[in-house]
Amino acid sequence: MARKNNPQGTDNVLLDLGFNDAEELSAKAALALKLNELIDRRGLSQNETAAITGMTQPKVSQVRRYKLQNISLERLMQALVSLDQRVEIIVQPARRTHAPGISVAA
């Protein structure tokens, strides 16, 4: 999570704070938010979540606290699929109205 200077504001607060990996962190946060919503809605414990998703309980704890540095996007997507979610990745050309980058809608 190295930081860089970015004096002009954007739609991404992590980018504004100077994180070089801001897009990835934002994507992880969006996926973790959805995962945590599902866990809460189903009333799952961390151990139950770990059993369903194949994650370890400490990894589930990290997701619950949004400590996402050591958790891959792929792992978060797999966990969502384990909870009966459909995860789609769409690649399309960048247009003037949409700059190149990564976005996640959950």
N, C-alpha and C positions, 0 to 999 in steps of 0.2 A: 504494500500500500504506500508506495512512494508518492509524494505530493509534488505538484508543479504549480507555478503561478498562472492564474487565469483571471486577469483583472476585470473582464467583462462578464456579467451575469448570464446564466443560461437557464434552461428548464430543469437542469440536473444539479441539485444542491451539492452532491459529492464532487462533481466536476468543478463547481464554483469554489469548493474548499481545497481544490488542488490535487485530488486523487487521480493518479495516472490510470487506474483501473476502475474509474467511476462507473462506466457503462456496465461492466461485469458485476460490480457491487450492487448497482441498482437492480439489475436483473435478478440477482440472488435474493435481494430483499423482497422483491415482488413475489417470487416463488415461495420464499419462507413465510411471507404474510399469508398467502393462500393456504399453505400447509398448516400453519398454526390455526387459521380459521376452521379448517376441517377437523383438526384434533380437538379444538374446543367444542365445535358443534356435535361431535360424536362422543364427547366426554371421555376420551382416551387418556390413559396414564402414559407416562414416558415409556414404561416397559411394554405396554400394549402396542404403542406406536412403533417401538423398535421391532417387535415381533412381526408386525404387519408389513413394515417397510423394508426390513432387512438391515436397518441401520443399528448401530449400537446405542444403548441408552445414553452414554455420554454425548454422542453425536446429536441425538434427539434433543438433549438438554441445550446444546449449543444453538440449534435451530430455534428452540423456544425462546432463547435469550438474544437471538439475532447476532450471534457470534459466528459469522459465516466465512471467516478467512480460510479455514481448513476444510471447507465443504465445497465440492464442485457443483457447477450448474447441473451437470448430468445426474449427480446423486440426488439433488433436489427434485429434478424432473422425474426420476425413477420412483422416488417416494410418493409423489403426487399420483403417478400411475398406479402404485400399490393401493392408493386410497380411492380407486375407481374414477380417476380424473383423466381427461384426454388432454395431452400437451401437444401443441402444434408449433412448429417452427416455420416461419414464412420468410423466404429470401426473395427480395424484389429490388429492382434498380432504385437507387436514390434519386429523388426528384428535387426540384428547387424548393418545394414546400416541405420536404422531409430530407434533412441532411443525412449523410451516411452515419450509421451507428447501430446500436442494439437497443431494442425496446421490448418490454414484456407487458402484456395486458392480462390480468388475472381476474 
